[in-house]
Amino acid sequence: MRIAIFSYIMDRKAMGTALHTREIVDNLLKIKRPEDEIYLVHRKKYDHPLYNHPEINEIVMPKVPTPRLANVISEAIFLWKTRNDFDVIHYTQEAIYPLFWLSNAKIVVTIHSAAEGWRDYAMRIRWWLVYLTFKIFKRRLDAIISVSETTRKSFQSYFNIPREKIHVIREGVIEAFRDRHDRLASERLASEKYNIRLPYIFNGSRVDPQKNIPGLIKAFAKLKKDHNIPHQLVVGPKHWPKKEVKRVDGLIENLKLEEDVVFIKYVEEEDMPSLYFGSDLFVYPSLHEGFGLPLLEAMAAGVPIVTGNTFSMPEIAGDAALLADPYDPSDIASAMWKVLDDAKLKRELVRRGNARVKNFGWNKMTGEIFELYKQLV
């Protein structure tokens, strides 16, 4: 079986869909049969060990010297020239150019976010790419992989896709998160390398509209006011749009939290488990998530969780988190205080998280994807 994976999404150090793609490739190499061939297709050379693996066939799509639409034309040329060369082509995220009909291969696309998330929070061009792919060209898709049941229901309903075409295959968690880390060493790393004051509450999300950082900051401010907690709040980098970043900065200034909220521009991948483990609480009150990978990371790291009660969060968290209304900062604050103030509840949430995260694994996910490939061919 000849499997082509569009791998340009993993050509960056980010987590999320980049991590998802890397884990598929890495685990496919462990379970592929001798007759299976794996091709990684991207737009330009990128220094990653997977491209140098002896069982990986790297393909760089042709460069097109045009001022506009160069990537679109390049991908169209590639798909047409190789239309009979692959048995399966897998797009590991959904905002793609709808050109796959140029190939005779079986087409698989993974969806990570509910349709409402793309419609309400994504850049317009990316939403229209999703809309065209799943509304206009859906008949040419042979299989759709959804990372959650919530996302499956959303796409099936919004785009009127037959149920049998969508396969729910959930994501996993990096094994490093499952390792028991030294608490003192984790705290020292947070303090010395990332200038985090102890103790701290961890979020780690970028400042994007759907991540609800303003709501989290308001909840944190309420905790400070009502219970005088000593914690610092740790958030990820300031991202986009600019008005959201300005909104967050203004909120912090108005609430006088300049010394209590810290933004981390970049975290080394090997440091992330320690930042979870060194925290007293992980809070993830997103307005929208198609899966919620950080929930698994927190469970594996042994950190109690407070998360939102919308979209996929209850599905992924199960009984291993306290749920709160993400639109109500008081409700978020109340849930946070329940955990911080109750050592028994904290231990119970950690125990439940350790048990629940065992149901998720990158190797399990890739095994199910590989079986799907074989069924299609």
C-alpha positions as CSV (number, residue, x, y, z in Angstrom):
1,M,0.0,0.0,0.0
2,R,1.4,3.4,-1.0
3,I,0.4,6.1,1.5
4,A,1.0,9.8,0.9
5,I,0.7,12.2,3.8
6,F,0.7,15.9,3.3
7,S,3.3,16.7,5.9
8,Y,3.9,20.4,5.6
9,I,1.7,20.9,8.6
10,M,4.4,19.3,10.8
11,D,7.1,21.5,9.3
12,R,7.1,23.7,12.4
13,K,7.9,23.3,16.1
14,A,4.3,23.9,17.2
15,M,2.1,21.3,18.9
16,G,-1.5,20.7,18.0
17,T,-1.9,19.5,14.4
18,A,1.8,19.6,13.8
19,L,2.3,17.1,16.7
20,H,-0.7,15.1,15.5
21,T,1.0,14.7,12.1
22,R,4.4,13.8,13.5
23,E,2.8,11.1,15.7
24,I,1.0,9.5,12.8
25,V,4.2,9.3,10.8
26,D,6.3,8.1,13.7
27,N,3.9,5.4,14.7
28,L,3.1,4.3,11.2
29,L,6.8,3.4,10.8
30,K,6.4,1.0,13.8
31,I,3.4,-0.9,12.4
32,K,3.7,-0.7,8.6
33,R,4.1,-4.0,6.7
34,P,7.2,-4.6,4.5
35,E,5.1,-3.9,1.3
36,D,3.8,-0.6,2.6
37,E,5.4,2.6,1.4
38,I,5.1,6.0,3.1
39,Y,5.5,9.3,1.3
40,L,5.8,12.6,3.0
41,V,4.7,15.5,0.8
42,H,5.6,19.1,1.6
43,R,6.4,22.4,0.0
44,K,10.1,22.9,0.9
45,K,12.9,21.1,2.6
46,Y,12.6,21.1,6.4
47,D,15.1,19.7,8.9
48,H,13.3,17.0,10.8
49,P,14.6,13.5,11.5
50,L,11.5,11.8,10.0
51,Y,12.4,13.0,6.6
52,N,15.7,11.3,6.9
53,H,14.3,7.9,8.0
54,P,15.3,5.1,5.6
55,E,11.7,4.0,5.2
56,I,10.4,7.5,4.4
57,N,10.1,8.8,0.8
58,E,10.3,12.5,0.9
59,I,8.6,14.5,-1.9
60,V,9.0,18.3,-2.2
61,M,6.2,19.7,-4.5
62,P,7.5,21.7,-7.5
63,K,8.1,25.4,-7.1
64,V,6.0,27.7,-9.3
65,P,7.4,31.1,-10.1
66,T,4.2,33.0,-9.9
67,P,3.5,36.0,-7.7
68,R,0.1,34.7,-6.6
69,L,-1.4,31.3,-5.9
70,A,2.0,29.6,-6.1
71,N,1.1,26.9,-3.5
72,V,-2.3,26.2,-5.1
73,I,-0.8,25.7,-8.6
74,S,2.1,23.7,-7.2
75,E,-0.2,21.3,-5.3
76,A,-2.5,21.0,-8.4
77,I,0.5,20.0,-10.6
78,F,1.7,17.5,-8.0
79,L,-1.7,15.8,-7.6
80,W,-2.2,15.6,-11.4
81,K,1.2,14.2,-12.2
82,T,1.0,11.6,-9.4
83,R,-2.7,10.9,-9.8
84,N,-2.0,7.1,-10.2
85,D,1.0,6.8,-7.9
86,F,-0.7,6.4,-4.5
87,D,-3.4,4.2,-2.9
88,V,-4.2,6.6,-0.1
89,I,-3.6,10.4,0.4
90,H,-4.1,11.7,3.9
91,Y,-4.6,15.3,4.7
92,T,-4.0,15.6,8.5
93,Q,-5.9,18.8,8.9
94,E,-9.1,20.2,7.3
95,A,-8.2,23.7,6.0
96,I,-6.8,22.4,2.7
97,Y,-7.0,23.4,-1.0
98,P,-9.9,21.3,-2.4
99,L,-7.8,19.9,-5.2
100,F,-7.8,16.2,-4.1
101,W,-10.2,15.3,-6.9
102,L,-7.3,15.5,-9.3
103,S,-5.9,12.3,-7.8
104,N,-7.3,8.8,-8.2
105,A,-6.1,7.8,-4.7
106,K,-8.5,7.3,-1.8
107,I,-8.7,10.6,0.0
108,V,-8.7,10.8,3.9
109,V,-9.0,14.1,5.8
110,T,-8.7,14.6,9.5
111,I,-11.0,17.2,11.2
112,H,-9.8,18.8,14.4
113,S,-12.4,21.5,15.1
114,A,-16.2,21.6,14.9
115,A,-17.7,23.5,12.0
116,E,-18.9,26.3,14.3
117,G,-15.3,26.8,15.5
118,W,-14.1,27.3,11.9
119,R,-17.0,29.6,11.1
120,D,-16.8,31.8,14.2
121,Y,-13.1,32.0,15.0
122,A,-10.9,31.1,12.0
123,M,-9.6,33.5,9.4
124,R,-12.1,33.9,6.6
125,I,-10.0,32.3,3.9
126,R,-9.4,29.2,6.1
127,W,-13.1,28.9,6.8
128,W,-13.9,29.1,3.1
129,L,-11.4,26.3,2.4
130,V,-13.1,24.1,4.9
131,Y,-16.5,25.0,3.5
132,L,-15.6,24.2,0.0
133,T,-13.9,20.9,0.9
134,F,-16.8,19.5,3.0
135,K,-19.8,21.2,1.3
136,I,-18.9,21.2,-2.4
137,F,-16.3,18.4,-2.8
138,K,-17.5,16.1,0.0
139,R,-18.4,13.3,-2.4
140,R,-14.8,13.0,-3.4
141,L,-13.7,12.3,0.1
142,D,-13.5,8.6,0.9
143,A,-13.1,8.9,4.6
144,I,-13.1,11.7,7.2
145,I,-11.4,11.1,10.6
146,S,-12.8,13.1,13.5
147,V,-10.8,13.5,16.7
148,S,-13.9,13.6,18.8
149,E,-17.6,12.6,18.7
150,T,-18.5,16.2,19.2
151,T,-16.7,17.3,16.1
152,R,-18.1,14.4,14.2
153,K,-21.7,15.4,15.0
154,S,-20.9,19.0,14.1
155,F,-19.5,18.3,10.7
156,Q,-22.2,15.6,9.9
157,S,-25.0,18.1,10.8
158,Y,-23.5,21.3,9.3
159,F,-22.4,19.8,6.0
160,N,-24.9,17.0,5.7
161,I,-22.2,14.3,5.5
162,P,-23.3,10.6,5.7
163,R,-22.6,9.1,9.1
164,E,-20.7,6.1,7.7
165,K,-18.1,8.4,6.1
166,I,-16.9,9.9,9.4
167,H,-14.7,7.8,11.7
168,V,-14.1,8.9,15.3
169,I,-10.4,8.3,16.1
170,R,-9.2,10.1,19.2
171,E,-5.8,11.6,19.8
172,G,-3.2,10.6,22.3
173,V,-0.6,12.2,24.6
174,I,3.2,12.2,24.5
175,E,4.7,9.6,26.8
176,A,6.9,12.2,28.6
177,F,3.7,13.6,30.2
178,R,3.0,10.2,31.8
179,D,6.4,10.1,33.5
180,R,6.4,11.2,37.2
181,H,8.4,14.3,37.4
182,D,10.2,15.6,40.4
183,R,8.1,18.4,41.9
184,L,11.0,20.5,43.2
185,A,12.8,20.2,39.9
186,S,9.7,21.2,38.0
187,E,9.2,24.2,40.2
188,R,12.8,25.2,39.8
189,L,12.6,25.0,36.0
190,A,9.4,27.1,36.0
191,S,11.0,29.7,38.2
192,E,14.5,29.9,36.8
193,K,14.0,29.3,33.1
194,Y,10.5,30.9,32.6
195,N,10.5,33.5,35.4
196,I,7.3,32.0,36.9
197,R,6.5,32.9,40.5
198,L,5.5,30.0,42.7
199,P,2.8,28.8,43.3
200,Y,1.1,29.1,40.0
201,I,-2.1,28.1,38.0
202,F,-1.3,26.9,34.5
203,N,-3.2,27.5,31.3
204,G,-0.6,27.7,28.5
205,S,-3.0,28.6,25.7
206,R,-2.2,31.3,23.2
207,V,-4.2,34.5,23.3
208,D,-6.8,33.5,20.7
209,P,-10.5,34.5,20.9
210,Q,-11.7,31.0,21.4
211,K,-9.3,30.3,24.2
212,N,-11.2,32.7,26.5
213,I,-8.2,34.3,28.2
214,P,-10.2,37.4,29.2
215,G,-12.7,35.1,31.0
216,L,-9.9,33.3,32.7
217,I,-8.3,36.5,33.8
218,K,-11.5,37.8,35.3
219,A,-12.0,34.5,37.2
220,F,-8.4,34.7,38.4
221,A,-9.0,38.3,39.6
222,K,-12.1,37.2,41.5
223,L,-10.1,34.5,43.2
224,K,-7.5,37.1,44.2
225,K,-10.1,39.4,45.6
226,D,-12.3,36.9,47.4
227,H,-9.7,34.5,48.7
228,N,-6.3,36.3,48.4
229,I,-4.6,33.4,46.7
230,P,-0.8,33.7,46.3
231,H,-0.8,32.2,42.9
232,Q,0.4,33.6,39.6
233,L,-1.5,32.8,36.4
234,V,0.6,31.4,33.5
235,V,-0.7,31.8,30.0
236,G,0.8,31.1,26.6
237,P,2.0,33.7,24.0
238,K,0.0,36.7,22.8
239,H,-1.2,35.7,19.4
240,W,-4.0,37.3,17.3
241,P,-6.0,39.3,16.5
242,K,-4.5,42.5,17.7
243,K,-7.8,43.6,19.2
244,E,-7.9,40.5,21.4
245,V,-4.3,41.1,22.6
246,K,-5.2,44.7,23.4
247,R,-8.3,43.6,25.2
248,V,-6.3,41.2,27.4
249,D,-3.6,43.8,28.1
250,G,-6.2,46.4,29.0
251,L,-8.0,44.0,31.3
252,I,-4.8,43.1,33.2
253,E,-4.0,46.8,33.6
254,N,-7.5,47.6,34.8
255,L,-7.5,44.7,37.3
256,K,-3.9,45.6,38.4
257,L,-2.6,42.1,37.7
258,E,0.6,43.1,35.9
259,E,2.7,41.2,38.4
260,D,0.3,38.2,38.7
261,V,-0.3,37.2,35.0
262,V,2.7,36.0,33.0
263,F,2.8,35.2,29.3
264,I,5.2,32.6,28.0
265,K,6.3,33.3,24.4
266,Y,7.7,29.9,23.7
267,V,8.2,26.7,25.7
268,E,10.7,24.0,24.7
269,E,8.8,20.8,24.0
270,E,10.8,18.8,26.6
271,D,9.9,21.4,29.3
272,M,6.1,21.3,28.9
273,P,5.5,18.3,31.1
274,S,7.4,20.0,33.9
275,L,5.4,23.2,33.6
276,Y,2.2,21.2,34.0
277,F,3.6,19.1,36.9
278,G,4.8,22.2,38.8
279,S,1.4,23.8,38.8
280,D,-1.3,23.6,41.4
281,L,-4.1,23.6,38.9
282,F,-4.7,23.5,35.2
283,V,-7.6,25.7,34.0
284,Y,-8.9,25.4,30.4
285,P,-12.1,27.4,30.0
286,S,-12.1,27.6,26.2
287,L,-15.2,28.7,24.4
288,H,-14.6,26.1,21.7
289,E,-12.4,23.0,21.2
290,G,-12.7,20.2,18.8
291,F,-10.7,17.9,21.1
292,G,-8.7,19.6,23.8
293,L,-5.3,17.9,23.8
294,P,-4.1,19.9,26.8
295,L,-6.7,18.1,28.9
296,L,-4.9,14.8,28.3
297,E,-1.6,16.4,29.0
298,A,-2.8,17.6,32.3
299,M,-4.3,14.3,33.2
300,A,-1.1,12.4,32.3
301,A,1.0,14.9,34.3
302,G,-1.2,14.4,37.4
303,V,-2.6,17.9,37.6
304,P,-6.3,18.6,38.6
305,I,-8.4,20.2,35.9
306,V,-11.1,22.9,35.6
307,T,-12.5,23.2,32.1
308,G,-15.4,24.4,30.1
309,N,-18.8,22.6,29.8
310,T,-19.1,23.2,26.0
311,F,-18.2,21.4,22.8
312,S,-15.7,18.6,23.3
313,M,-14.4,19.4,26.7
314,P,-16.9,17.3,28.7
315,E,-16.4,14.4,26.3
316,I,-12.6,14.3,26.6
317,A,-12.4,15.3,30.3
318,G,-15.1,12.8,31.5
319,D,-15.2,12.7,35.3
320,A,-11.6,13.8,35.6
321,A,-12.3,17.5,35.7
322,L,-14.6,20.1,37.3
323,L,-16.8,21.7,34.6
324,A,-17.7,25.4,34.5
325,D,-19.6,27.7,32.3
326,P,-16.8,29.4,30.2
327,Y,-19.0,32.5,29.7
328,D,-19.3,33.0,33.4
329,P,-16.1,34.1,35.2
330,S,-17.7,33.7,38.6
331,D,-18.5,30.0,37.8
332,I,-14.9,29.4,36.6
333,A,-13.6,31.1,39.8
334,S,-15.9,29.0,41.9
335,A,-14.7,25.7,40.3
336,M,-11.0,26.8,40.7
337,W,-11.5,27.6,44.4
338,K,-13.2,24.3,45.0
339,V,-10.0,22.5,43.8
340,L,-7.5,24.8,45.5
341,D,-9.4,24.7,48.8
342,D,-10.0,20.9,49.0
343,A,-7.0,18.6,49.0
344,K,-9.2,15.5,49.0
345,L,-11.0,16.7,45.8
346,K,-7.7,17.6,44.2
347,R,-6.3,14.0,44.9
348,E,-9.5,12.5,43.5
349,L,-9.4,14.5,40.3
350,V,-5.8,13.5,39.8
351,R,-6.7,9.8,40.4
352,R,-9.5,10.0,37.9
353,G,-7.3,11.7,35.4
354,N,-4.6,9.1,35.7
355,A,-7.2,6.4,35.0
356,R,-8.9,8.2,32.1
357,V,-5.8,9.1,30.2
358,K,-5.0,5.4,29.8
359,N,-7.8,5.2,27.2
360,F,-5.8,7.5,24.9
361,G,-2.6,6.9,23.0
362,W,-0.9,8.0,19.8
363,N,-0.1,4.4,19.0
364,K,-3.7,3.4,19.5
365,M,-4.8,6.3,17.2
366,T,-2.4,5.4,14.5
367,G,-3.3,1.7,14.6
368,E,-6.9,2.6,14.0
369,I,-5.9,5.0,11.1
370,F,-3.8,2.3,9.5
371,E,-6.8,-0.2,9.7
372,L,-8.9,2.5,8.0
373,Y,-6.3,2.8,5.2
374,K,-6.4,-0.9,4.6
375,Q,-10.2,-1.0,4.5
376,L,-10.3,1.8,1.9
377,V,-7.8,0.0,-0.4
